[in-house]
Amino acid sequence: MKRYLTSALVVALLAAAGPASTQTKATAQGVPEIAYTSTPSFLKAPPGENFGEAVGVATNSKGHVFVFMRRDRNRLWEFDATGKFVREIGKDYYGFLFAHSVRVDSQDNIWTVDEGTNLVSKFSPEGKLLMVLGHRPSAAAGLAATRTGANLPDGKYTFCRPTDVGWDLQGNIFVSDGYCNNRVVKYDKNGRYVTQVGSEKPGSGVGEFNLPHGLQVDRQGNVYVADRSNGRYDIFDNNLKPKGMFTNVGVGWTACISTQGDHQYFFASNSNPNGNQPGTWAITGEIYKMELDGRIIGKFGHPSKEHGGFQVVHMMDCRDPNKIVVGEIESWRVQQLNLGAQQPARAY
């Protein structure tokens, strides 16, 4: 860990996919492999249905799995702990257009982040809409609704293609915003703006982002941001003041922090990129298990279209640090990974 303080138009969205990401080989060398097995088809789609791009996955306290996917229309599906389909949440919801992530908080509320509508939505465990952050551009605005430039300065309550959401133990809300803004915003539990880090302009300096693509918060209130196009993970305190970086585990596609047990672990995805550009399979595809201070325990996974390998791990759930659920874009699937024995953490 590098420390510098203390040690309707989905087509238009696709055409403007945001900053190009240079795929980065992880610089950590000699990292031990963690043995794992894959349970690739543990979720059973409803009869006659198929999974789409599984961009978001999450679990709740009962072991239920939620999958937020891009398909003929956005779908948010819930499965029980055995993989049986339970229900669809938010069918025909105005806040769904181009899915990006789903998370479940400590009260089992379900949160979705949609980069097409620029909305973060909170649903109760029963599926009732409780809160909306952001503003969906009006259809009357026409093509302006799909602009790719930044929001106007000081857009405290509007987003521009947001990517993820997390919370601290006090219920404060953190949003990574995202593809055409390059910031993280903090709100209180009622949705009132508190502060932010970053701006509408991309950057690579301390406190700057170039596509903040994922976000998690640990029990101490520290915020971890997958800064994808900068190829790093940025760490901030609860007031979004910089604390450090992880720069040795490749591109920051997504972040995950375990919640079961007294000890928390950090998982980082150096996923192979969309499109599988030439040469990327040789330097990408792995997931790292780490301590919160950046020491690496091990890595697992590799790029492959076969089960057990990965095709763009867009999001992970690691509630149980030995049972990881991964959602993949290009293979249109969700896998459950069961991790085996691991070595003590080391700095690399």
Sine and cosine of phi, psi and omega as CSV:
sin_phi,cos_phi,sin_psi,cos_psi,sin_omega,cos_omega
0.00,0.00,0.83,-0.56,0.08,-1.00
-0.99,0.16,0.82,-0.57,0.02,-1.00
-0.90,-0.43,0.70,-0.71,0.08,-1.00
-0.84,-0.54,0.08,1.00,0.21,-0.98
-0.85,-0.53,-0.92,-0.38,-0.01,-1.00
-0.99,0.11,0.93,-0.37,-0.09,-1.00
0.37,0.93,0.00,0.00,0.00,0.00
0.00,0.00,0.25,0.97,-0.34,-0.94
-0.89,-0.45,0.96,0.29,0.01,-1.00
-0.89,0.46,-0.57,0.82,0.02,-1.00
-0.84,0.54,-0.69,0.72,0.02,-1.00
-0.90,0.44,-0.62,0.78,0.05,-1.00
-0.90,0.44,-0.69,0.72,0.01,-1.00
-0.90,0.43,-0.60,0.80,-0.01,-1.00
-0.93,0.36,-0.39,0.92,0.01,-1.00
-0.89,-0.47,0.93,0.37,-0.16,-0.99
-0.97,0.23,0.13,0.99,0.07,-1.00
1.00,-0.03,-0.17,-0.99,-0.08,-1.00
-0.86,0.51,0.67,-0.74,0.07,-1.00
-0.92,0.39,0.67,-0.75,-0.05,-1.00
-0.97,-0.26,0.89,-0.45,0.11,-0.99
-0.98,0.20,0.88,-0.47,-0.06,-1.00
-0.94,0.33,0.73,-0.69,-0.14,-0.99
-0.89,-0.45,0.75,-0.66,0.12,-0.99
-0.97,0.26,0.70,-0.71,0.05,-1.00
-0.89,0.45,0.67,-0.74,0.00,-1.00
-1.00,0.02,-0.23,0.97,0.07,-1.00
-0.91,0.41,0.82,-0.57,-0.08,-1.00
-0.91,-0.42,0.49,-0.87,0.06,-1.00
0.94,0.33,0.37,0.93,-0.02,-1.00
-0.96,0.28,0.77,-0.64,-0.01,-1.00
-0.92,0.39,0.54,-0.84,0.07,-1.00
-0.99,0.14,0.70,-0.71,0.10,-1.00
-0.99,-0.10,0.84,-0.54,0.04,-1.00
-0.92,0.40,0.59,-0.81,0.03,-1.00
-0.43,-0.90,0.35,-0.94,0.15,-0.99
-0.84,-0.54,0.43,-0.90,-0.03,-1.00
-0.92,-0.38,0.67,-0.74,0.17,-0.99
-0.92,-0.39,1.00,0.03,-0.22,-0.97
-0.97,0.25,-0.51,0.86,-0.12,-0.99
-0.88,-0.47,0.67,0.74,-0.06,-1.00
-0.98,0.19,-0.21,0.98,0.09,-1.00
-0.97,-0.23,0.75,-0.66,-0.05,-1.00
-0.96,-0.26,0.93,-0.36,0.02,-1.00
-0.91,0.42,0.44,-0.90,0.06,-1.00
-0.87,0.50,0.43,-0.90,0.01,-1.00
-0.80,0.59,0.74,-0.67,0.03,-1.00
0.98,0.17,0.03,1.00,-0.03,-1.00
-0.93,-0.37,0.34,-0.94,0.06,-1.00
-0.70,-0.72,0.37,-0.93,0.13,-0.99
-0.96,0.27,0.50,-0.87,0.16,-0.99
-0.96,-0.28,-0.51,-0.86,0.05,-1.00
-0.93,0.36,0.94,-0.33,-0.10,-1.00
-1.00,0.10,0.98,0.22,-0.10,-1.00
-0.98,0.20,-0.39,0.92,-0.04,-1.00
-0.74,-0.68,0.70,-0.71,0.09,-1.00
-0.66,-0.75,0.56,-0.83,0.02,-1.00
-0.36,-0.93,0.35,-0.94,0.09,-1.00
-0.80,-0.60,0.38,-0.92,0.09,-1.00
-0.93,-0.35,-0.09,-1.00,-0.10,-1.00
-0.93,0.38,-0.30,0.96,0.02,-1.00
-1.00,-0.02,-0.02,1.00,-0.06,-1.00
1.00,0.07,0.10,0.99,0.07,-1.00
-0.94,0.35,0.54,-0.84,-0.03,-1.00
-0.92,-0.40,0.70,-0.71,0.04,-1.00
-0.90,-0.43,0.72,-0.69,0.00,-1.00
-0.82,-0.57,0.85,-0.53,0.05,-1.00
-0.96,-0.29,0.87,-0.50,-0.17,-0.98
-0.70,-0.72,0.39,-0.92,0.12,-0.99
-0.99,-0.12,0.79,-0.61,-0.03,-1.00
-0.49,-0.87,-0.56,-0.83,0.10,-1.00
-0.84,0.54,-0.55,0.84,0.22,-0.98
-0.54,-0.84,0.30,-0.95,0.03,-1.00
-0.86,0.50,0.67,-0.74,0.05,-1.00
-0.80,-0.59,0.68,-0.73,0.16,-0.99
-0.86,-0.51,0.96,-0.27,-0.07,-1.00
-0.96,-0.29,0.58,-0.81,0.09,-1.00
-0.90,-0.43,0.69,-0.73,0.04,-1.00
-0.82,-0.58,0.53,-0.85,0.04,-1.00
-0.99,0.17,-0.03,-1.00,-0.10,-0.99
-0.92,0.40,-0.30,0.95,0.04,-1.00
-1.00,-0.03,-0.04,1.00,-0.03,-1.00
1.00,-0.06,0.05,1.00,0.00,-1.00
-0.98,0.21,0.70,-0.71,0.03,-1.00
-0.89,0.45,0.74,-0.68,0.00,-1.00
-0.97,-0.25,-0.79,0.61,-0.08,-1.00
-0.14,-0.99,0.23,-0.97,0.21,-0.98
-0.97,-0.23,0.71,-0.70,0.00,-1.00
-0.95,-0.30,0.70,-0.72,0.10,-0.99
0.96,0.28,0.49,0.87,0.02,-1.00
-0.85,0.53,0.78,-0.63,-0.02,-1.00
0.88,0.47,0.38,0.93,0.03,-1.00
-0.93,0.38,0.71,-0.71,-0.04,-1.00
-0.91,0.42,-0.32,0.95,0.00,-1.00
-1.00,0.07,0.02,1.00,0.00,-1.00
-0.95,-0.31,0.81,-0.59,0.09,-1.00
-0.57,-0.82,-0.73,0.68,-0.04,-1.00
-0.58,-0.81,1.00,-0.04,-0.15,-0.99
-0.86,0.51,0.52,-0.85,0.13,-0.99
-0.73,-0.68,-0.70,0.72,0.01,-1.00
-0.41,-0.91,0.35,-0.94,0.13,-0.99
-0.70,-0.72,0.66,-0.75,0.05,-1.00
-0.69,-0.73,0.40,-0.92,0.06,-1.00
-0.84,-0.54,0.78,-0.62,-0.05,-1.00
-1.00,0.05,-0.08,-1.00,-0.11,-0.99
-0.94,0.34,-0.27,0.96,0.08,-1.00
-0.99,-0.14,0.18,0.98,-0.02,-1.00
0.93,0.36,0.29,0.96,0.18,-0.98
-0.94,0.34,0.54,-0.84,-0.08,-1.00
-0.95,-0.30,0.82,-0.57,-0.03,-1.00
-0.90,-0.44,0.72,-0.70,0.07,-1.00
-0.88,-0.47,0.53,-0.85,0.10,-1.00
-0.85,-0.52,0.85,-0.52,-0.06,-1.00
-0.87,-0.49,0.90,-0.44,-0.05,-1.00
-0.99,0.16,-0.19,0.98,0.05,-1.00
-0.99,0.15,-0.61,0.79,0.00,-1.00
-0.99,-0.15,-0.10,1.00,-0.04,-1.00
0.88,0.47,0.62,0.79,-0.07,-1.00
-0.82,-0.57,0.59,-0.81,0.24,-0.97
-0.92,-0.39,0.85,-0.53,-0.11,-0.99
-0.86,-0.50,0.65,-0.76,0.02,-1.00
-0.93,-0.38,0.82,-0.57,0.06,-1.00
-0.91,-0.42,0.57,-0.82,0.09,-1.00
-0.94,0.34,0.24,-0.97,0.07,-1.00
-0.83,0.56,-0.41,0.91,0.02,-1.00
-1.00,0.07,-0.10,0.99,0.04,-1.00
0.99,-0.10,0.20,0.98,0.02,-1.00
-1.00,0.07,0.71,-0.71,0.02,-1.00
-0.93,0.36,0.81,-0.58,-0.07,-1.00
-0.93,-0.38,-0.54,0.84,-0.09,-1.00
-0.41,-0.91,0.55,-0.83,0.11,-0.99
-0.76,-0.65,0.79,-0.62,0.14,-0.99
-0.93,-0.36,0.67,-0.74,-0.01,-1.00
0.98,-0.20,-0.10,-1.00,-0.02,-1.00
-0.58,-0.82,0.81,-0.59,0.08,-1.00
-0.98,0.19,0.82,-0.57,0.04,-1.00
-0.84,0.54,0.63,-0.78,-0.02,-1.00
-0.93,0.37,0.60,-0.80,0.08,-1.00
-0.88,0.48,-0.43,0.90,0.01,-1.00
-0.92,0.38,-0.30,0.96,0.01,-1.00
-0.98,0.21,-0.16,0.99,0.03,-1.00
0.88,0.48,-0.71,-0.71,-0.06,-1.00
-0.90,0.44,-0.35,0.94,0.03,-1.00
-0.87,0.49,-0.40,0.92,-0.02,-1.00
-0.93,0.37,-0.31,0.95,-0.04,-1.00
-0.92,-0.39,0.38,0.93,-0.01,-1.00
-0.84,0.55,0.43,-0.90,0.00,-1.00
-0.92,-0.39,-0.02,1.00,0.06,-1.00
-0.98,0.22,0.01,-1.00,-0.05,-1.00
-0.97,0.25,0.34,-0.94,0.19,-0.98
-0.90,0.44,0.28,-0.96,0.13,-0.99
-0.87,0.49,0.51,-0.86,0.02,-1.00
-0.80,0.60,0.56,-0.83,0.04,-1.00
0.90,0.44,0.62,0.78,0.06,-1.00
-0.99,0.16,0.97,0.25,-0.15,-0.99
-0.91,0.42,-0.52,0.86,-0.10,-1.00
-0.86,-0.52,0.29,0.96,0.10,-1.00
-0.80,-0.60,0.53,-0.85,0.01,-1.00
-0.87,-0.49,0.23,-0.97,0.11,-0.99
-0.71,-0.70,1.00,-0.06,-0.04,-1.00
0.86,0.50,0.90,0.44,0.01,-1.00
-0.93,0.38,0.31,-0.95,-0.16,-0.99
-0.81,-0.58,-0.52,0.85,-0.10,-0.99
-0.35,-0.94,0.18,-0.98,-0.01,-1.00
-0.54,-0.84,0.52,-0.85,0.06,-1.00
-0.45,-0.89,0.12,-0.99,-0.08,-1.00
-0.60,-0.80,0.44,-0.90,0.17,-0.98
-0.99,-0.12,-0.02,-1.00,-0.06,-1.00
-0.93,0.37,-0.31,0.95,0.03,-1.00
-1.00,0.03,-0.05,1.00,0.02,-1.00
1.00,-0.02,0.02,1.00,0.09,-1.00
-0.88,0.48,0.55,-0.84,-0.13,-0.99
-0.94,-0.35,0.72,-0.70,0.03,-1.00
-0.85,-0.53,0.75,-0.66,-0.04,-1.00
-0.82,-0.57,0.77,-0.64,0.15,-0.99
-1.00,-0.02,0.80,-0.60,-0.20,-0.98
-0.64,-0.77,0.98,-0.18,-0.51,0.86
-0.17,-0.99,-0.97,-0.23,-0.10,-0.99
-1.00,0.08,-0.62,0.78,0.02,-1.00
-0.88,-0.48,-0.15,0.99,0.38,-0.92
-0.97,-0.26,0.38,-0.93,-0.04,-1.00
-0.74,-0.67,0.94,0.33,-0.10,-0.99
-0.47,-0.88,0.23,-0.97,0.19,-0.98
-0.83,-0.55,0.73,-0.68,-0.08,-1.00
-0.89,-0.45,0.68,-0.73,0.07,-1.00
-0.96,-0.29,0.73,-0.68,0.10,-0.99
-0.83,-0.55,0.42,-0.91,0.12,-0.99
-0.98,0.22,0.02,-1.00,-0.10,-0.99
-0.90,0.44,-0.31,0.95,0.01,-1.00
-1.00,-0.08,0.02,1.00,0.02,-1.00
1.00,-0.01,0.26,0.97,0.02,-1.00
-1.00,0.02,0.71,-0.70,-0.02,-1.00
-0.87,0.50,0.69,-0.73,0.04,-1.00
-0.90,-0.44,-0.84,0.54,-0.02,-1.00
-0.26,-0.97,0.04,-1.00,0.05,-1.00
-0.45,-0.89,0.28,-0.96,0.15,-0.99
-0.75,-0.66,0.57,-0.82,-0.11,-0.99
1.00,-0.01,-0.07,-1.00,-0.03,-1.00
-0.41,-0.91,-0.12,-0.99,0.02,-1.00
-0.95,0.30,-0.16,0.99,-0.02,-1.00
-0.98,-0.20,0.76,-0.65,0.06,-1.00
-0.93,0.37,0.48,-0.88,0.03,-1.00
-0.33,-0.95,0.21,-0.98,-0.01,-1.00
-0.87,-0.50,0.09,1.00,0.00,-1.00
-0.99,0.15,-0.02,-1.00,0.05,-1.00
-0.90,0.43,0.78,-0.63,-0.02,-1.00
0.98,0.20,0.21,0.98,0.07,-1.00
-0.88,-0.47,0.39,-0.92,-0.01,-1.00
-0.75,-0.66,0.38,-0.92,0.20,-0.98
-0.71,-0.70,1.00,0.08,-0.10,-0.99
0.96,0.27,0.97,0.23,0.17,-0.99
-0.93,0.36,0.95,-0.32,-0.25,-0.97
-0.97,-0.23,-0.27,0.96,0.01,-1.00
-0.41,-0.91,0.32,-0.95,-0.11,-0.99
-0.41,-0.91,0.62,-0.79,0.12,-0.99
-0.56,-0.83,0.36,-0.93,-0.01,-1.00
-0.78,-0.63,0.74,-0.67,0.02,-1.00
-1.00,0.01,0.02,-1.00,-0.09,-1.00
-0.93,0.36,-0.32,0.95,0.06,-1.00
-1.00,0.05,-0.01,1.00,0.03,-1.00
1.00,0.03,0.08,1.00,0.06,-1.00
-0.96,0.29,0.57,-0.82,-0.09,-1.00
-0.93,-0.37,0.79,-0.62,-0.02,-1.00
-0.92,-0.40,0.81,-0.58,-0.10,-0.99
-0.87,-0.50,0.80,-0.60,0.12,-0.99
-0.98,0.18,0.98,-0.20,-0.09,-1.00
-1.00,-0.06,0.99,0.11,-0.34,-0.94
-0.89,0.46,-0.81,0.59,-0.09,-1.00
-0.97,0.24,-0.19,0.98,0.17,-0.99
-1.00,0.00,-0.13,0.99,0.04,-1.00
0.89,0.45,0.75,0.66,-0.04,-1.00
-0.31,-0.95,0.15,-0.99,0.15,-0.99
-0.89,-0.45,0.81,-0.58,-0.01,-1.00
-0.98,-0.21,0.68,-0.74,-0.04,-1.00
-0.89,-0.46,0.71,-0.71,-0.03,-1.00
-0.74,-0.67,0.41,-0.91,0.13,-0.99
-0.98,0.19,-0.09,-1.00,-0.12,-0.99
-0.93,0.36,-0.32,0.95,0.06,-1.00
-0.99,-0.14,0.25,0.97,0.04,-1.00
0.90,0.43,0.58,0.82,0.16,-0.99
-1.00,-0.07,0.71,-0.71,-0.10,-1.00
-0.88,0.48,0.65,-0.76,0.06,-1.00
-0.85,-0.53,-0.53,0.85,-0.05,-1.00
0.09,-1.00,-0.10,-0.99,-0.01,-1.00
-0.56,-0.83,0.46,-0.89,0.29,-0.96
-0.95,-0.31,0.88,-0.47,-0.10,-0.99
-0.86,-0.50,0.13,0.99,-0.15,-0.99
-0.91,-0.41,0.18,0.98,-0.07,-1.00
-0.87,-0.49,0.48,0.88,0.12,-0.99
0.99,0.13,-0.39,-0.92,-0.05,-1.00
-0.95,0.31,0.67,-0.74,0.02,-1.00
-1.00,0.08,0.99,0.14,0.01,-1.00
-0.97,0.26,-0.73,0.69,-0.02,-1.00
-0.41,-0.91,0.37,-0.93,-0.01,-1.00
-0.83,-0.56,0.52,-0.85,0.06,-1.00
-0.53,-0.85,0.67,-0.74,0.06,-1.00
-0.82,-0.57,0.78,-0.62,-0.03,-1.00
-0.93,0.36,0.43,-0.90,-0.02,-1.00
-0.82,-0.57,-0.30,0.96,0.03,-1.00
-0.99,0.16,0.67,-0.74,0.02,-1.00
1.00,0.05,0.18,-0.98,-0.04,-1.00
-0.97,0.24,-0.43,0.90,-0.10,-1.00
-0.97,-0.24,0.77,-0.64,0.00,-1.00
-0.98,-0.19,0.56,-0.83,0.04,-1.00
-0.84,-0.55,0.42,-0.91,0.01,-1.00
-0.93,-0.38,0.71,-0.71,0.04,-1.00
-0.87,-0.50,0.71,-0.70,-0.05,-1.00
-0.80,-0.59,0.70,-0.71,-0.04,-1.00
-0.96,-0.27,0.91,-0.41,0.17,-0.98
-0.99,-0.11,0.91,0.42,-0.16,-0.99
-0.94,0.35,0.49,-0.87,0.21,-0.98
-0.92,0.38,0.56,-0.83,-0.19,-0.98
-0.99,0.13,0.23,-0.97,0.14,-0.99
-0.81,0.58,0.67,-0.74,0.06,-1.00
1.00,0.02,-0.25,0.97,0.04,-1.00
0.77,0.63,0.84,0.54,-0.03,-1.00
-0.85,0.53,0.45,-0.89,-0.03,-1.00
-0.81,0.58,0.73,-0.68,0.05,-1.00
1.00,0.02,-0.23,0.97,-0.10,-0.99
-0.96,0.29,-0.47,0.88,-0.02,-1.00
-0.91,0.41,-0.43,0.90,-0.05,-1.00
-0.97,0.23,-0.29,0.96,-0.12,-0.99
-0.80,-0.60,0.11,0.99,-0.11,-0.99
-0.67,-0.74,-0.03,-1.00,0.18,-0.98
0.94,-0.33,-0.24,0.97,-0.11,-0.99
-1.00,-0.03,0.36,-0.93,0.11,-0.99
-0.89,-0.45,0.69,-0.73,-0.01,-1.00
-0.96,-0.26,0.69,-0.72,0.17,-0.99
-0.97,-0.22,0.77,-0.64,-0.16,-0.99
-0.66,-0.75,0.33,-0.95,0.26,-0.97
-0.98,0.19,0.31,-0.95,-0.03,-1.00
-0.92,0.39,-0.30,0.95,0.04,-1.00
-1.00,0.03,0.06,1.00,0.07,-1.00
0.98,-0.18,-0.19,0.98,0.07,-1.00
-0.91,0.41,0.66,-0.75,-0.10,-1.00
-0.99,-0.11,0.75,-0.66,0.06,-1.00
-1.00,0.03,-0.68,0.74,-0.01,-1.00
0.09,-1.00,-0.05,-1.00,0.01,-1.00
-0.67,-0.74,0.33,-0.95,0.03,-1.00
-0.44,-0.90,0.44,-0.90,0.08,-1.00
0.99,-0.13,0.26,-0.97,-0.03,-1.00
-0.30,-0.95,0.39,-0.92,0.02,-1.00
-0.95,0.32,0.75,-0.66,0.03,-1.00
-0.14,-0.99,0.50,-0.87,0.13,-0.99
-1.00,0.04,-0.16,0.99,0.07,-1.00
-0.99,0.17,0.40,-0.92,0.06,-1.00
-0.88,0.48,0.62,-0.79,-0.07,-1.00
0.99,-0.13,-0.41,0.91,0.16,-0.99
-0.98,-0.21,0.05,-1.00,-0.12,-0.99
-0.80,-0.59,0.57,-0.82,0.14,-0.99
-0.80,-0.60,1.00,0.04,-0.01,-1.00
0.90,0.43,0.99,0.14,0.10,-0.99
-0.96,0.28,0.98,-0.18,-0.08,-1.00
-0.99,0.12,-0.47,0.88,-0.04,-1.00
-0.39,-0.92,0.49,-0.87,0.02,-1.00
-0.76,-0.65,0.48,-0.88,0.25,-0.97
-0.89,-0.46,0.78,-0.63,-0.04,-1.00
-0.74,-0.67,0.57,0.82,0.05,-1.00
-0.74,0.67,-0.77,0.64,0.16,-0.99
-1.00,-0.07,0.91,-0.42,-0.12,-0.99
-0.93,0.37,-0.12,0.99,0.06,-1.00
-0.94,-0.33,0.11,0.99,0.02,-1.00
-0.64,-0.77,0.99,-0.14,-0.12,-0.99
-0.98,-0.22,0.74,-0.67,0.09,-1.00
-0.97,-0.26,0.81,-0.59,-0.03,-1.00
-0.87,-0.50,0.66,-0.75,0.09,-1.00
-0.95,-0.32,0.74,-0.67,-0.08,-1.00
-0.89,-0.46,0.61,-0.79,0.01,-1.00
-0.98,0.18,-0.83,0.56,-0.24,-0.97
-0.99,0.13,-0.28,0.96,0.09,-1.00
-0.98,-0.17,-0.04,1.00,0.06,-1.00
0.79,0.62,0.80,0.59,-0.06,-1.00
-0.48,-0.88,0.23,-0.97,0.11,-0.99
-0.80,-0.60,0.75,-0.66,0.03,-1.00
-0.86,-0.51,0.53,-0.85,0.17,-0.99
-0.96,-0.29,0.81,-0.58,-0.05,-1.00
-0.94,-0.34,0.81,-0.59,0.01,-1.00
-0.96,-0.27,0.92,-0.40,-0.11,-0.99
-1.00,0.09,0.60,-0.80,0.02,-1.00
-1.00,-0.09,-0.44,-0.90,-0.06,-1.00
-0.90,0.44,0.55,-0.84,-0.06,-1.00
-0.74,-0.68,0.45,-0.89,0.03,-1.00
-1.00,0.04,0.29,-0.96,0.10,-1.00
-0.88,0.47,0.43,-0.90,-0.03,-1.00
-0.94,0.35,0.54,-0.84,0.03,-1.00
-0.65,-0.76,0.37,-0.93,0.17,-0.99
-1.00,0.04,0.65,-0.76,-0.02,-1.00
-0.80,-0.60,0.00,0.00,0.00,0.00
